[in-house]
Amino acid sequence: MELDDYVKELAEKVGTAINESVQESASVAAAIERLREAGFDMELTLKLEIGLRPQGETVGENGDGGALDLTEEDLRILRSMKIKIEPEQ
């Protein structure tokens, strides 16, 4: 799917907003401070991929509806970033 400049700009704004949220997060700052107190310096690199699809298109070509298997560690990290994952029905 070819994206026009407006859609690319909107996607970039989402990425910027997420980056700013992480930078301004008190919980992230506190976690980094705890690492420093434990004697470690930290370098954080986040990779963000934004996938777009037109509204109304079905998700997943194999009929799984785009199911995602998450480990407990995945869920812990997401919760620490204040990202809530609803359990599947």
All heavy atoms as an XYZ file, in Angstrom:
682
protein
N       0.848     -1.164      0.000
C       0.000      0.000      0.000
C       0.903      1.239      0.000
O       1.799      1.363      0.830
C      -0.906     -0.019      1.236
C      -1.663      1.256      1.445
S      -2.827      1.211      2.827
C      -1.748      1.184      4.220
N       0.682      2.142     -0.887
C       1.427      3.389     -0.977
C       0.804      4.419     -0.036
O      -0.405      4.619     -0.052
C       1.389      3.911     -2.419
C       2.253      5.114     -2.664
C       3.743      4.835     -2.545
O       4.156      3.684     -2.811
O       4.472      5.753     -2.175
N       1.635      5.031      0.795
C       1.143      6.019      1.739
C       1.444      7.419      1.216
O       2.545      7.691      0.753
C       1.812      5.850      3.102
C       1.597      4.521      3.808
C       2.354      4.501      5.117
C       0.127      4.270      4.045
N       0.455      8.286      1.321
C       0.717      9.662      0.909
C       1.448     10.403      2.032
O       1.596      9.907      3.143
C      -0.568     10.381      0.487
C      -1.585     10.529      1.617
O      -1.181     10.621      2.785
O      -2.784     10.577      1.310
N       1.937     11.594      1.724
C       2.740     12.351      2.681
C       1.980     12.669      3.958
O       2.556     12.674      5.050
C       3.243     13.650      2.034
C       4.291     13.387      0.967
O       4.921     12.307      0.999
O       4.485     14.264      0.110
N       0.687     12.918      3.861
C      -0.118     13.243      5.035
C      -0.162     12.056      5.998
O       0.020     12.213      7.215
C      -1.530     13.662      4.615
C      -2.445     13.939      5.780
C      -2.227     15.039      6.606
C      -3.509     13.095      6.064
C      -3.058     15.297      7.688
C      -4.347     13.345      7.140
C      -4.114     14.442      7.949
O      -4.930     14.685      9.023
N      -0.384     10.854      5.475
C      -0.453      9.661      6.320
C       0.918      9.390      6.936
O       1.024      9.037      8.119
C      -0.958      8.443      5.524
C      -0.901      7.177      6.358
C      -2.378      8.681      5.031
N       1.978      9.569      6.171
C       3.327      9.393      6.715
C       3.577     10.374      7.855
O       4.156     10.012      8.884
C       4.373      9.591      5.617
C       4.409      8.466      4.616
C       5.442      8.737      3.538
C       5.387      7.695      2.454
N       6.334      7.975      1.372
N       3.127     11.612      7.698
C       3.289     12.623      8.739
C       2.518     12.226      9.999
O       3.023     12.370     11.118
C       2.817     13.989      8.230
C       2.962     15.094      9.239
C       2.434     16.431      8.738
O       2.286     16.618      7.514
O       2.148     17.283      9.586
N       1.301     11.726      9.823
C       0.508     11.289     10.974
C       1.203     10.144     11.708
O       1.255     10.126     12.944
C      -0.890     10.855     10.529
C      -1.817     11.947     10.019
C      -3.119     11.338      9.514
C      -2.095     12.975     11.100
N       1.741      9.182     10.972
C       2.445      8.054     11.584
C       3.692      8.543     12.326
O       3.991      8.065     13.425
C       2.817      7.022     10.528
N       4.409      9.498     11.754
C       5.580     10.061     12.424
C       5.181     10.765     13.718
O       5.896     10.685     14.722
C       6.303     11.042     11.506
C       7.077     10.359     10.401
C       7.724     11.338      9.430
O       7.804     12.547      9.744
O       8.155     10.888      8.361
N       4.033     11.442     13.716
C       3.562     12.122     14.927
C       3.238     11.116     16.026
O       3.468     11.388     17.209
C       2.350     12.997     14.609
C       2.740     14.262     13.863
C       1.549     15.162     13.614
C       1.995     16.431     12.892
N       0.904     17.359     12.676
N       2.703      9.959     15.656
C       2.443      8.909     16.643
C       3.767      8.462     17.261
O       3.899      8.350     18.482
C       1.704      7.711     16.013
C       1.672      6.523     16.962
C       0.298      8.103     15.606
N       4.767      8.219     16.427
C       6.080      7.814     16.921
C       6.687      8.857     17.841
O       7.243      8.538     18.900
N       6.573     10.115     17.464
C       7.096     11.209     18.286
C       6.378     11.269     19.631
O       7.003     11.437     20.680
C       6.962     12.550     17.541
O       7.728     12.486     16.334
C       7.441     13.712     18.382
N       5.059     11.122     19.608
C       4.273     11.159     20.847
C       4.668     10.017     21.783
O       4.798     10.217     22.997
C       2.783     11.102     20.523
N       4.883      8.831     21.231
C       5.295      7.688     22.054
C       6.675      7.948     22.645
O       6.912      7.721     23.831
C       5.255      6.386     21.238
C       3.799      6.027     20.916
C       5.952      5.242     21.976
C       3.637      4.907     19.917
N       7.592      8.434     21.824
C       8.944      8.743     22.295
C       8.906      9.769     23.423
O       9.568      9.611     24.458
C       9.803      9.254     21.133
C      11.243      9.457     21.526
O      11.827      8.624     22.204
N      11.813     10.565     21.110
N       8.122     10.835     23.254
C       8.014     11.858     24.287
C       7.408     11.302     25.565
O       7.820     11.669     26.669
C       7.191     13.039     23.775
C       7.910     13.857     22.730
C       7.039     14.917     22.070
O       5.809     14.949     22.337
O       7.583     15.707     21.278
N       6.438     10.406     25.426
C       5.816      9.797     26.604
C       6.825      8.995     27.409
O       6.842      9.056     28.641
C       4.663      8.881     26.185
O       3.636      9.635     25.607
N       7.674      8.245     26.712
C       8.689      7.454     27.404
C       9.696      8.387     28.074
O      10.064      8.186     29.234
C       9.392      6.483     26.429
C      10.602      5.826     27.085
C       8.415      5.421     25.942
N      10.126      9.435     27.359
C      11.108     10.369     27.913
C      10.570     11.086     29.143
O      11.330     11.375     30.073
C      11.510     11.407     26.861
C      12.371     10.857     25.771
C      12.691     11.912     24.716
O      12.092     12.980     24.683
N      13.637     11.604     23.850
N       9.283     11.384     29.179
C       8.684     12.141     30.276
C       8.091     11.263     31.371
O       7.550     11.770     32.347
C       7.604     13.068     29.714
C       8.150     14.108     28.761
C       7.071     14.878     28.016
O       5.876     14.656     28.293
O       7.430     15.682     27.155
N       8.206      9.959     31.211
C       7.597      9.034     32.156
C       8.335      9.027     33.487
O       9.540      8.762     33.558
C       7.598      7.622     31.575
O       7.265      6.679     32.569
N       7.605      9.287     34.552
C       8.189      9.255     35.893
C       8.611      7.835     36.256
O       9.651      7.639     36.907
C       7.188      9.793     36.913
N       7.847      6.847     35.840
C       8.204      5.462     36.181
C       9.460      5.015     35.444
O      10.285      4.285     35.998
C       7.031      4.511     35.921
O       6.688      4.509     34.558
N       9.638      5.442     34.195
C      10.863      5.116     33.455
C      12.048      5.804     34.127
O      13.098      5.191     34.352
C      10.749      5.516     31.964
C      12.093      5.384     31.253
C       9.698      4.670     31.261
N      11.890      7.075     34.476
C      12.967      7.812     35.140
C      13.342      7.155     36.469
O      14.530      7.024     36.799
C      12.549      9.265     35.356
N      12.338      6.709     37.214
C      12.600      6.053     38.497
C      13.337      4.731     38.297
O      14.265      4.407     39.049
C      11.288      5.827     39.247
N      12.947      3.973     37.282
C      13.611      2.696     37.009
C      15.067      2.920     36.603
O      15.969      2.186     37.029
C      12.856      1.932     35.917
N      15.308      3.950     35.792
C      16.678      4.277     35.381
C      17.494      4.702     36.599
O      18.655      4.300     36.758
C      16.671      5.366     34.293
C      16.091      4.798     32.997
C      18.078      5.914     34.058
C      15.828      5.828     31.919
N      16.897      5.487     37.475
C      17.596      5.930     38.682
C      17.960      4.740     39.573
O      19.053      4.696     40.149
C      16.742      6.940     39.456
C      17.435      7.518     40.661
C      18.757      8.213     40.343
O      18.906      8.782     39.230
O      19.656      8.188     41.205
N      17.052      3.762     39.676
C      17.355      2.562     40.473
C      18.547      1.811     39.882
O      19.392      1.292     40.616
C      16.128      1.658     40.571
C      15.052      2.203     41.501
C      13.982      1.168     41.807
N      13.238      0.742     40.625
C      12.155      1.346     40.149
N      11.678      2.424     40.750
N      11.533      0.875     39.084
N      18.637      1.756     38.551
C      19.795      1.121     37.919
C      21.080      1.881     38.239
O      22.120      1.276     38.528
C      19.610      1.055     36.398
C      18.758     -0.078     35.870
C      18.491      0.103     34.380
C      19.448     -1.407     36.116
N      21.016      3.194     38.191
C      22.196      4.008     38.522
C      22.624      3.786     39.975
O      23.808      3.672     40.279
C      21.907      5.482     38.260
C      21.866      5.807     36.791
C      21.810      7.304     36.553
N      21.769      7.556     35.114
C      20.888      8.322     34.511
N      19.974      8.962     35.214
N      20.917      8.491     33.205
N      21.625      3.741     40.864
C      21.931      3.501     42.279
C      22.562      2.132     42.488
O      23.340      1.929     43.414
C      20.667      3.640     43.119
C      20.164      5.069     43.225
C      18.800      5.175     43.857
O      18.157      4.132     44.159
O      18.332      6.324     44.040
N      22.228      1.188     41.616
C      22.804     -0.157     41.696
C      24.178     -0.219     41.040
O      24.807     -1.273     41.002
C      21.855     -1.165     41.040
N      24.637      0.924     40.499
C      25.977      0.978     39.929
C      26.052      0.778     38.426
O      27.114      0.462     37.891
N      24.952      0.953     37.730
C      24.927      0.746     36.287
C      24.520      2.020     35.555
O      23.690      2.788     36.030
C      23.922     -0.359     35.906
C      24.293     -1.702     36.437
C      23.803     -2.129     37.659
C      25.134     -2.537     35.719
C      24.145     -3.369     38.165
C      25.481     -3.779     36.217
C      24.982     -4.199     37.441
N      25.129      2.224     34.406
C      24.654      3.239     33.469
C      23.773      2.525     32.467
O      23.964      1.342     32.188
C      25.820      3.918     32.733
C      26.571      4.870     33.644
O      25.936      5.489     34.506
O      27.794      4.991     33.476
N      22.828      3.252     31.925
C      21.896      2.615     31.002
C      21.820      3.394     29.703
O      21.821      4.617     29.689
C      20.503      2.560     31.624
C      19.531      1.753     30.801
S      17.899      1.761     31.552
C      17.015      2.607     30.289
N      21.766      2.636     28.635
C      21.523      3.216     27.322
C      20.261      2.534     26.793
O      20.169      1.308     26.774
C      22.699      2.932     26.394
C      22.581      3.599     25.064
C      23.843      3.404     24.236
O      24.950      3.645     24.739
O      23.683      2.973     23.079
N      19.288      3.328     26.412
C      18.004      2.787     25.982
C      17.771      3.096     24.509
O      17.856      4.245     24.082
C      16.866      3.405     26.807
C      15.447      3.005     26.446
C      15.230      1.515     26.682
C      14.450      3.822     27.254
N      17.503      2.047     23.755
C      17.152      2.206     22.352
C      15.841      1.472     22.120
O      15.725      0.283     22.420
C      18.243      1.603     21.438
O      19.486      2.214     21.734
C      17.907      1.817     19.979
N      14.852      2.197     21.655
C      13.558      1.591     21.353
C      13.350      1.603     19.850
O      13.627      2.596     19.188
C      12.426      2.373     22.026
C      12.468      2.460     23.537
C      11.347      3.349     24.042
C      12.374      1.086     24.158
N      12.840      0.515     19.334
C      12.511      0.438     17.914
C      10.994      0.412     17.812
O      10.329     -0.407     18.440
C      13.095     -0.816     17.282
C      12.767     -0.937     15.816
C      13.346     -2.192     15.214
C      12.929     -2.283     13.768
N      13.348     -3.541     13.167
N      10.468      1.320     17.033
C       9.025      1.428     16.878
C       8.662      1.139     15.432
O       9.212      1.740     14.523
C       8.560      2.840     17.262
C       7.096      3.157     17.017
C       6.208      2.311     17.930
C       6.837      4.625     17.247
N       7.784      0.201     15.252
C       7.241     -0.075     13.925
C       5.753      0.202     13.972
O       5.058     -0.274     14.855
C       7.458     -1.535     13.520
C       8.852     -1.839     13.093
C       8.982     -3.236     12.522
O       7.978     -3.759     11.972
O      10.060     -3.801     12.648
N       5.287      0.993     13.038
C       3.872      1.304     12.969
C       3.329      0.646     11.709
O       3.778      0.943     10.603
C       3.638      2.831     12.929
C       4.176      3.472     14.209
C       2.159      3.139     12.727
C       4.116      4.978     14.220
N       2.405     -0.264     11.890
C       1.771     -0.933     10.758
C       0.410     -0.316     10.492
O      -0.393     -0.167     11.408
N       0.166      0.056      9.281
C      -1.107      0.675      8.914
C      -1.856     -0.218      7.938
O      -1.255     -0.858      7.093
C      -0.869      2.044      8.263
C      -0.117      3.078      9.089
C       0.144      4.322      8.254
C      -0.898      3.435     10.329
N      -3.167     -0.235      8.084
C      -4.034     -0.904      7.107
C      -5.319     -0.114      7.034
O      -5.750      0.478      8.029
C      -4.302     -2.345      7.487
C      -5.050     -2.534      8.772
C      -5.306     -4.001      9.083
N      -5.701     -4.176     10.446
C      -6.896     -3.877     10.935
N      -7.837     -3.423     10.153
N      -7.170     -4.052     12.212
N      -5.914     -0.056      5.880
C      -7.186      0.670      5.763
C      -8.240      0.080      6.697
O      -8.285     -1.133      6.912
C      -7.588      0.471      4.302
C      -6.302      0.167      3.597
C      -5.471     -0.586      4.595
N      -9.076      0.938      7.265
C     -10.143      0.470      8.140
C     -11.072     -0.450      7.357
O     -11.334     -0.236      6.187
C     -10.932      1.651      8.695
C     -10.125      2.485      9.643
C     -10.913      3.664     10.187
O     -12.038      3.909      9.795
N     -10.301      4.390     11.093
N     -11.529     -1.481      8.032
C     -12.460     -2.406      7.401
C     -11.788     -3.630      6.814
O     -12.454     -4.619      6.535
N     -10.483     -3.598      6.612
C      -9.790     -4.778      6.105
C      -9.621     -5.768      7.245
O      -9.423     -5.388      8.393
C      -8.418     -4.408      5.531
C      -8.498     -3.784      4.170
C      -7.117     -3.682      3.522
O      -6.136     -4.214      4.058
O      -7.056     -3.053      2.456
N      -9.659     -7.047      6.922
C      -9.488     -8.066      7.942
C      -8.022     -8.170      8.322
O      -7.130     -7.899      7.532
C      -9.990     -9.438      7.452
O      -9.277     -9.780      6.254
C     -11.468     -9.414      7.181
N      -7.803     -8.583      9.576
C      -6.451     -8.738     10.096
C      -6.051    -10.185      9.984
O      -6.817    -11.081     10.293
C      -6.398     -8.296     11.579
C      -5.011     -8.497     12.133
C      -6.842     -6.863     11.710
N      -4.827    -10.443      9.566
C      -4.305    -11.809      9.513
C      -4.834    -12.573      8.325
O      -6.032    -12.634      8.110
N      -3.936    -13.147      7.584
C      -4.343    -13.901      6.401
C      -4.585    -15.362      6.722
O      -5.176    -16.080      5.936
C      -3.267    -13.770      5.323
C      -3.113    -12.349      4.814
C      -2.004    -12.229      3.778
O      -1.542    -13.278      3.303
O      -1.628    -11.107      3.466
N      -4.128    -15.816      7.900
C      -4.262    -17.229      8.220
C      -5.452    -17.507      9.141
O      -5.545    -18.583      9.713
C      -2.966    -17.751      8.849
C      -2.604    -17.009     10.105
O      -3.329    -16.124     10.532
N      -1.478    -17.370     10.692
N      -6.323    -16.537      9.298
C      -7.539    -16.752     10.071
C      -7.371    -16.633     11.566
O      -8.301    -16.862     12.313
N      -6.171    -16.255     12.038
C      -5.986    -16.151     13.476
C      -6.345    -14.777     14.014
O      -6.227    -14.521     15.196
C      -4.553    -16.518     13.875
C      -3.521    -15.521     13.361
O      -3.904    -14.548     12.684
O      -2.330    -15.725     13.641
N      -6.792    -13.895     13.137
C      -7.186    -12.563     13.579
C      -6.020    -11.744     14.090
O      -6.189    -10.809     14.844
N      -4.813    -12.110     13.698
C      -3.646    -11.370     14.154
C      -3.262    -11.710     15.583
O      -2.748    -10.875     16.298
N      -3.511    -12.938     16.014
C      -3.213    -13.350     17.383
C      -1.731    -13.184     17.679
O      -0.882    -13.365     16.820
C      -3.629    -14.805     17.599
N      -1.440    -12.842     18.924
C      -0.075    -12.599     19.357
C       0.166    -13.374     20.636
O      -0.595    -13.260     21.599
C       0.115    -11.098     19.601
C       1.461    -10.636     20.109
C       2.545    -10.919     19.076
C       1.404     -9.146     20.404
N       1.206    -14.187     20.648
C       1.571    -14.929     21.852
C       2.583    -14.111     22.632
O       3.661    -13.795     22.131
C       2.179    -16.291     21.496
C       1.158    -17.226     20.872
O      -0.019    -17.167     21.280
O       1.543    -18.018     19.993
N       2.224    -13.748     23.868
C       3.098    -12.949     24.713
C       3.557    -13.765     25.909
O       2.756    -14.481     26.521
C       2.373    -11.695     25.216
C       1.918    -10.709     24.146
C       1.070     -9.614     24.768
C       3.108    -10.114     23.426
N       4.826    -13.651     26.243
C       5.340    -14.313     27.436
C       5.030    -13.449     28.657
O       4.640    -12.287     28.530
C       6.868    -14.499     27.337
O       7.488    -13.209     27.331
C       7.255    -15.272     26.082
N       5.241    -14.013     29.836
C       5.045    -13.234     31.064
C       5.997    -12.043     31.090
O       5.648    -10.969     31.557
C       5.248    -14.108     32.301
C       4.075    -15.024     32.593
C       2.774    -14.256     32.801
O       2.767    -13.242     33.533
O       1.751    -14.657     32.224
N       7.214    -12.231     30.579
C       8.182    -11.132     30.529
C       7.690    -10.034     29.592
O       7.805     -8.848     29.902
C       9.549    -11.650     30.053
C      10.610    -10.580     29.950
C      11.032    -10.000     31.295
O      10.629    -10.493     32.354
O      11.788     -9.017     31.274
N       7.118    -10.421     28.442
C       6.538     -9.433     27.527
C       5.465     -8.617     28.232
O       5.438     -7.389     28.146
C       5.907    -10.116     26.301
C       6.897    -10.837     25.420
O       8.081    -10.444     25.390
O       6.482    -11.804     24.753
N       4.570     -9.303     28.931
C       3.477     -8.630     29.630
C       4.001     -7.718     30.732
O       3.496     -6.612     30.924
C       2.504     -9.661     30.207
C       1.728    -10.474     29.165
C       0.974    -11.616     29.836
C       0.790     -9.590     28.373
N       5.029     -8.160     31.459
C       5.620     -7.341     32.515
C       6.185     -6.043     31.946
O       5.949     -4.960     32.478
C       6.719     -8.111     33.239
C       7.287     -7.369     34.437
C       8.519     -8.047     35.003
N       9.641     -8.001     34.069
C      10.380     -6.916     33.827
N      10.112     -5.782     34.417
N      11.390     -6.971     32.983
N       6.886     -6.162     30.837
C       7.477     -4.975     30.206
C       6.380     -4.036     29.719
O       6.446     -2.821     29.916
C       8.418     -5.381     29.064
C       9.659     -6.062     29.634
C       8.798     -4.182     28.198
C      10.528     -6.743     28.614
N       5.353     -4.584     29.081
C       4.254     -3.745     28.602
C       3.558     -3.045     29.764
O       3.251     -1.855     29.682
C       3.263     -4.581     27.791
C       3.788     -5.082     26.444
C       2.810     -6.085     25.842
C       4.034     -3.930     25.501
N       3.319     -3.773     30.860
C       2.683     -3.149     32.025
C       3.557     -2.041     32.588
O       3.047     -1.000     33.005
C       2.387     -4.203     33.098
C       1.159     -5.049     32.804
C       0.753     -5.884     34.008
N       1.789     -6.802     34.437
C       1.911     -8.059     34.006
N       1.055     -8.554     33.148
N       2.884     -8.821     34.448
N       4.875     -2.246     32.608
C       5.763     -1.212     33.135
C       5.727      0.043     32.275
O       6.030      1.134     32.740
C       7.200     -1.735     33.230
O       7.793     -1.825     31.952
N       5.324     -0.112     31.016
C       5.197      1.029     30.104
C       3.768      1.557     30.079
O       3.405      2.355     29.241
C       5.643      0.616     28.704
C       7.100      0.214     28.633
S       7.560     -0.466     27.038
C       7.350      0.956     26.001
N       2.942      1.054     31.015
C       1.537      1.470     31.119
C       0.731      1.099     29.871
O      -0.180      1.806     29.465
C       1.409      2.991     31.375
C       2.171      3.469     32.571
C       1.503      3.058     33.843
C       2.146      3.762     35.028
N       2.720      2.916     35.990
N       1.094     -0.048     29.268
C       0.351     -0.563     28.118
C      -0.447     -1.754     28.615
O       0.100     -2.726     29.127
C       1.301     -0.992     26.972
C       2.083      0.219     26.482
C       0.515     -1.660     25.843
C       3.169     -0.102     25.478
N      -1.756     -1.658     28.480
C      -2.650     -2.696     28.980
C      -3.049     -3.620     27.845
O      -3.489     -3.163     26.787
C      -3.891     -2.052     29.606
C      -4.819     -3.029     30.255
C      -5.972     -2.311     30.912
C      -6.926     -3.278     31.551
N      -8.056     -2.612     32.167
N      -2.917     -4.907     28.066
C      -3.305     -5.912     27.077
C      -4.536     -6.629     27.624
O      -4.507     -7.196     28.706
C      -2.175     -6.941     26.836
C      -0.908     -6.249     26.360
C      -2.622     -8.009     25.859
C      -1.014     -5.599     25.026
N      -5.626     -6.562     26.871
C      -6.850     -7.237     27.282
C      -6.742     -8.725     26.945
O      -6.304     -9.086     25.851
C      -8.059     -6.651     26.536
C      -8.315     -5.187     26.838
C      -8.779     -4.961     28.260
O      -9.383     -5.866     28.863
O      -8.501     -3.870     28.777
N      -7.120     -9.602     27.881
C      -7.089    -11.043     27.581
C      -8.071    -11.386     26.482
O      -9.114    -10.755     26.361
C      -7.487    -11.707     28.910
C      -8.111    -10.629     29.728
C      -7.637     -9.312     29.199
N      -7.689    -12.382     25.678
C      -8.576    -12.808     24.593
C      -9.750    -13.571     25.173
O      -9.643    -14.264     26.174
C      -7.813    -13.684     23.599
C      -6.786    -12.884     22.834
C      -6.131    -13.701     21.732
O      -6.677    -14.756     21.367
O      -5.088    -13.274     21.253
N     -10.870    -13.439     24.522
C     -12.101    -14.096     24.969
C     -12.090    -15.552     24.576
O     -11.689    -15.942     23.578
C     -13.304    -13.419     24.334
C     -13.293    -11.921     24.530
C     -13.633    -11.481     25.934
O     -14.568    -11.993     26.504
N     -12.893    -10.563     26.496
